[in-house]
Amino acid sequence: MDCLCIANFEGYFVKINPAFVELLGFSETELRSKLISDFIYDEDKKRTASYRSNLKQNKPLINFENRYVTKSGAIIWLHWTAIPVEKDKLVYAIAKDITHKKELENERISHLSKLSEVNEKLKQLNYTTSHDLRSPVNNLISLVDLIDLSKVEDPETLKMLNYIKVSAEGLNDSLNTYVEAFKQKNISNETLDLVNFNAIFNKVSHSISTLIQKSGAQFEIDFSVLENVPFNPAYMESIFLNFITNSIKYARPEVPLIISITSNNLYGKPTFKYSDNGLGFDMEKVGHLIFKLNQRFHGNEDSKGVVYT
């Protein structure tokens, strides 16, 4: 219910409707016996007095908000519209209680502040992690570069050293790409490149070629229907890398690992399909947990329960 009142230019209530009396908790006599400013929250008194002075110049007051203190000591927010009648030296006003609205606004601001704080911490974590990883990777590259490969006589050793060098350089490139992508994401979340599925697969499979060779994994690849898709290259590499390494990690020991990766245009939408013949999990039992954090569907000690979306 709207709170209605009539006040004089001296700053006293002349008439108050029952809704206003009920809202503030004071009797009508109490409200009329004191200056209106006595009921206003201290921090809002100066600002209210400044706006109220305009009423004496016959200027309406519209969409003004201030706080009042009720008899119980509670602080409430009121939204005012007031019209002065100069010849009578009176002000006719209507107020709406917007306390709940203000509380929701403050709660929203608080949530946004916390979200901003968390986001900033994630940025710092990203920079720190990338720095901590870069150092040993660069050291590894430097160590390999110090080795004169022309003097390595054993073919297998030479092959392994080349694998180490290629893998380390690939990891270093990935770190640089991820950091740059993170920076760009802060500038714009909509920056996309035309990603070639074959190029991404070749790059990722080359970086973990030793792991793939050791696992004996066989790939069934078909990107003929859809060769390119607008996407973030770093994210696509991460998807391929995590899917393939997970397939190898959770392969069935007694069955040769087969990984199928295809692309398609399904109802006009780009579609990426990945499947393997690994351990899998029971959809009926754990299907509702798939996209939740820290969920493990196997007993492996190195399972992290991290979700990629």
C-alpha positions in Angstrom: 0.0 0.0 0.0 1.3 3.5 -0.9 2.2 5.8 2.0 0.5 9.2 1.6 1.3 12.4 3.5 1.0 16.1 3.5 3.9 18.2 4.9 4.3 22.0 5.4 7.3 24.1 4.3 8.6 24.2 7.9 9.4 20.5 7.6 6.6 18.9 9.7 4.0 16.3 8.7 0.5 17.8 8.6 -1.4 14.6 7.7 -0.4 11.0 7.3 -2.4 8.0 6.1 -2.6 4.8 8.2 -0.2 2.9 5.8 2.6 5.4 6.6 1.9 5.1 10.4 2.0 1.3 10.2 5.2 1.3 8.1 7.2 3.6 10.5 5.7 2.2 13.7 5.2 5.7 15.2 1.8 7.0 16.1 0.4 9.9 14.0 0.9 12.2 17.0 4.5 11.2 17.3 5.1 11.7 13.6 3.5 15.1 13.6 5.3 16.4 16.7 8.8 16.1 15.3 10.6 17.5 12.3 10.5 15.1 9.4 14.3 15.1 9.3 14.3 13.5 12.8 13.0 10.3 11.2 15.5 10.3 8.3 18.6 8.1 8.4 21.6 10.3 9.4 23.6 9.6 6.3 20.7 10.8 4.1 19.7 14.0 6.0 22.0 16.4 4.2 21.1 15.1 0.7 17.4 15.1 1.6 17.5 18.7 2.8 19.1 19.7 -0.4 16.4 18.2 -2.6 13.6 19.4 -0.3 14.8 23.0 -0.7 13.7 22.7 -4.4 10.1 22.1 -3.2 10.0 25.5 -1.7 10.8 26.9 -5.1 7.7 25.1 -6.5 9.8 22.3 -8.2 8.3 18.8 -8.0 10.4 16.0 -6.5 10.4 12.8 -8.6 12.1 9.5 -8.2 13.9 10.5 -5.0 15.1 7.8 -2.7 16.2 8.0 0.9 16.2 6.0 4.1 14.0 6.3 7.2 14.5 4.8 10.7 11.4 3.1 12.1 10.4 3.1 15.8 12.0 -0.4 16.1 15.3 0.9 14.7 15.0 -0.8 11.4 16.2 1.1 8.3 13.9 1.2 5.4 14.2 2.6 1.9 11.4 4.9 0.5 10.9 6.1 -3.1 9.3 9.5 -3.2 7.2 11.6 -5.5 6.2 15.0 -4.1 4.3 18.0 -5.5 4.5 21.4 -3.8 1.5 23.9 -3.6 3.2 27.2 -3.0 0.1 29.2 -2.1 -0.7 26.8 0.7 2.9 26.2 1.7 2.2 22.5 1.6 3.7 19.5 -0.1 1.6 16.5 -1.2 3.7 13.3 -1.3 3.5 9.6 -2.0 6.1 7.1 -0.9 6.7 3.5 -1.8 8.6 1.0 0.4 11.5 -0.3 -1.8 13.5 -1.9 1.0 13.2 -5.4 -0.4 14.3 -4.1 -3.9 17.3 -2.4 -2.4 18.3 -5.6 -0.4 18.2 -7.6 -3.7 20.3 -4.9 -5.4 22.9 -5.0 -2.6 22.9 -8.8 -2.7 23.5 -8.7 -6.4 26.3 -6.2 -6.0 27.9 -8.4 -3.4 27.7 -11.4 -5.6 29.2 -9.5 -8.5 32.0 -8.3 -6.2 32.8 -11.8 -5.1 32.6 -13.1 -8.6 35.1 -10.4 -9.7 37.4 -11.3 -6.8 37.3 -15.0 -7.8 37.9 -14.1 -11.4 40.9 -12.1 -10.4 42.3 -15.0 -8.4 41.8 -17.3 -11.3 43.8 -14.9 -13.5 46.6 -14.9 -11.0 46.5 -18.7 -10.7 46.7 -18.9 -14.5 49.7 -16.7 -14.7 51.5 -18.4 -11.8 50.8 -21.9 -13.1 52.0 -21.0 -16.6 55.1 -19.4 -15.2 55.8 -22.4 -13.0 55.3 -24.8 -15.9 57.3 -22.8 -18.4 60.5 -22.9 -16.3 61.0 -26.7 -16.3 59.8 -27.0 -19.9 62.3 -24.4 -21.1 65.0 -26.1 -19.0 64.2 -29.4 -20.7 64.4 -27.8 -24.1 67.8 -26.3 -23.2 69.1 -29.6 -22.0 68.1 -31.4 -25.2 69.7 -28.6 -27.3 73.0 -29.1 -25.4 73.1 -32.7 -26.6 75.0 -33.2 -29.9 72.5 -35.6 -31.6 75.0 -36.3 -34.3 77.2 -38.1 -31.7 74.3 -40.3 -30.5 74.9 -43.7 -32.1 72.0 -45.8 -30.7 69.0 -45.3 -33.0 66.5 -45.9 -30.3 68.1 -43.3 -28.0 68.2 -40.8 -30.8 64.6 -41.4 -31.6 63.6 -40.9 -27.9 65.6 -37.7 -27.7 63.9 -36.4 -30.7 60.5 -37.3 -29.2 61.4 -35.5 -26.0 62.5 -32.4 -27.9 59.4 -32.3 -30.1 57.1 -33.0 -27.1 58.8 -30.3 -24.9 58.6 -27.7 -27.7 55.0 -28.6 -28.3 54.2 -28.2 -24.6 55.9 -24.9 -24.6 53.9 -23.7 -27.6 50.7 -24.9 -26.0 51.5 -22.9 -22.8 52.2 -19.8 -24.8 48.9 -20.4 -26.8 46.9 -20.9 -23.6 48.2 -17.8 -21.9 47.6 -15.7 -25.0 44.1 -17.2 -25.4 43.4 -16.3 -21.7 44.5 -12.7 -22.3 42.4 -12.5 -25.4 39.4 -14.0 -23.6 39.6 -11.1 -21.1 39.4 -8.7 -24.0 36.6 -10.5 -25.8 34.8 -13.8 -25.3 33.6 -13.8 -28.9 37.0 -14.0 -30.7 36.9 -17.1 -32.9 39.1 -18.6 -35.6 38.4 -21.0 -38.3 39.8 -24.3 -36.9 40.7 -27.2 -39.1 40.0 -30.5 -37.4 42.7 -32.4 -39.3 45.4 -29.8 -38.4 44.4 -29.9 -34.7 44.4 -33.7 -34.6 47.8 -33.9 -36.3 49.3 -31.4 -34.0 48.0 -33.0 -30.8 48.7 -36.6 -31.9 52.3 -35.6 -32.9 52.8 -34.0 -29.4 51.9 -37.3 -27.7 53.1 -39.7 -30.4 55.2 -41.8 -27.9 52.1 -42.3 -25.7 49.9 -43.2 -28.6 52.6 -45.6 -30.0 53.0 -47.3 -26.6 49.3 -47.7 -26.2 48.8 -49.2 -29.6 45.8 -47.0 -30.2 44.2 -47.1 -33.6 42.3 -44.1 -34.9 39.3 -43.9 -37.2 39.2 -40.3 -38.4 36.7 -38.7 -40.7 36.4 -35.0 -41.1 35.3 -35.1 -44.7 31.8 -33.7 -44.1 32.9 -30.8 -41.9 36.6 -29.9 -42.2 36.6 -26.5 -40.4 34.6 -24.9 -37.6 34.7 -21.4 -36.0 36.2 -22.1 -32.6 39.1 -21.2 -30.2 42.1 -23.2 -31.4 43.6 -23.5 -27.9 40.4 -24.8 -26.5 40.0 -27.3 -29.4 43.5 -28.6 -28.8 42.7 -29.0 -25.1 39.6 -31.0 -26.0 41.5 -33.3 -28.4 44.4 -33.7 -25.9 42.2 -34.5 -22.9 39.9 -36.9 -24.8 42.7 -38.9 -26.4 44.8 -39.1 -23.2 41.7 -40.2 -21.2 41.0 -42.9 -23.8 44.5 -44.2 -23.4 44.3 -44.0 -19.6 41.0 -45.8 -19.4 41.5 -48.4 -22.2 40.6 -52.0 -21.5 43.8 -54.0 -21.1 42.5 -57.1 -23.0 41.1 -55.2 -26.0 43.0 -53.1 -28.7 42.1 -49.5 -28.2 40.1 -48.0 -31.1 39.3 -44.2 -31.1 36.8 -42.8 -33.5 36.7 -39.0 -34.2 34.3 -37.5 -36.7 32.6 -34.2 -37.6 29.3 -33.6 -39.2 26.6 -31.0 -39.9 23.6 -32.1 -37.9 20.5 -30.1 -38.6 22.7 -27.2 -39.8 24.8 -27.2 -36.6 28.5 -28.2 -36.5 28.8 -31.5 -34.6 31.9 -33.2 -33.2 31.7 -36.8 -32.2 34.3 -38.7 -30.2 34.1 -42.3 -29.0 36.3 -45.2 -28.0 35.9 -48.8 -26.8 37.4 -48.2 -23.4 36.1 -49.0 -19.9 33.2 -46.5 -20.1 30.6 -46.2 -17.4 27.0 -47.0 -16.6 24.9 -44.1 -17.8 21.9 -45.2 -15.7 24.0 -45.0 -12.5 26.2 -42.0 -13.1 24.7 -40.2 -16.1 23.4 -37.3 -13.9 26.9 -36.7 -12.5 28.8 -36.4 -15.9 29.0 -32.6 -16.0 29.6 -32.1 -12.3 33.0 -31.3 -10.8 35.1 -33.8 -8.8 33.1 -36.9 -10.0 35.1 -40.1 -10.6 33.7 -43.1 -12.5 36.8 -45.3 -12.1 39.1 -46.3 -9.3 42.3 -45.0 -10.8 44.4 -43.0 -8.3 45.2 -40.4 -10.9 41.6 -39.6 -11.7 41.0 -35.9 -11.2 37.2 -35.6 -11.7 37.7 -32.5 -13.9 35.0 -31.5 -16.3 35.7 -30.1 -19.8 32.9 -28.1 -21.3 
